[in-house]
């Protein structure tokens, strides 16, 4: 590593209080913090950052990184299943006075039911072709499975690309799955 | 020149007077970390709040006008219209609410609770006033009211007034931080039901549905170009008991074409529970009719 690079990456050892009601969870999070090179301290000790499983203790005045907490007003908010590198990065960022959020976290809000335009709705056959694409099948294999001609498969795949606005098979599968996630209604 | 200055002063004074009197229309709902959100005083004993932001617990401390600390219990929540109500342990003087009609471009005053018994105010416009819409949770919202107003998290849930002092609705956050209002008409429809039953009863079939295009070969027989395909069936649910299977495409419910969910949503209101629904559907290339008994949907 060059001298400049090593100057850019000072491994600061922070004092981190881990707040978790669940004991195994507290132990696991403590391990993550320690392995990242920080010092795990008691919740009442002087700490640079509080790492809270869910919402932090009420009235906490030190910077908090929450894992899956509903509290929107803390400097650090990660999902409950955040990995060790994200937790370490969030602890350092929050200790440095920054705010940490996942992209899209503010996207949520009370919104309208999503609906695809009528001309872009898929047919049952296209959904079958899509399921085969998701399994990574070739056009030839899809033709065999659905007992249709290769030409018809190509026709369906092109139609899928057009309706989903996709350029590749992978993109078509991803967009269809996103659409399904957003638009499936439970009745 | 002096006339213009007077107009501006008048405008400003009018807003300040409105904001001052609006402190009786809001309460601060205390949350953790000395934070709060806003509740709208609906009737003497009922406070309305934004369901999506109200923590999932039963009891809350509220701060009323002048700083009085009150206790309240959640009496009902409806995620589909984003409305929650809290019932106060003690009575509270409630302002009279006149429903106003949102017009695009109209000036609005959005009121929040400041947390110490006063009001906070935001001035803006109705950015878009549109038709009724369905939320992603399936609820019917009577008007689309998008506001050109900045709103802090703690102010969400307060009343939005027009220039005449009529209430357009309750402020809340839409997607991507957009500020919208749940119309007063929706509150008037949902709050009494929540106060009575603690929830909004809805019909349930026990299926996951996705809109699909009807295959060309079946368009004539089906007499429509789209329907709702059954993607999943809940075990022992009403649809399963009626023999509905994944892959069926629902074309209509009691004669109403099921192009989209919102077209048939009205068939699954509170009054639908226990009723038999006639479902026209496509299965294995043929159009057939199935009867299912609508059950009650349990909290999501």
Interface residues (C-beta under 8 A of the other chain):
Chain A: X55 X56 X58 X59 X60 X70 X71 X72 X73 X74 X106 X107 X108 X109 X110 X111 X112 X113 X114 X115 X116 X118 X121 X122 X123 X124 X125 X127 X180 X182 X183 X184 X185 X186 X187
Chain B: X31 X32 X33 X34 X35 X50 X52 X55 X56 X82 X133 X134 X135 X136 X138 X153 X172 X173 X174 X175 X176 X177 X178 X180 X182 X203 X204 X205 X206 X207 X208 X209 X210 X211 X212 X213 X214 X215 X216 X225 X226 X228 X229 X231 X247 X249 X259 X260 X261 X262 X268 X300
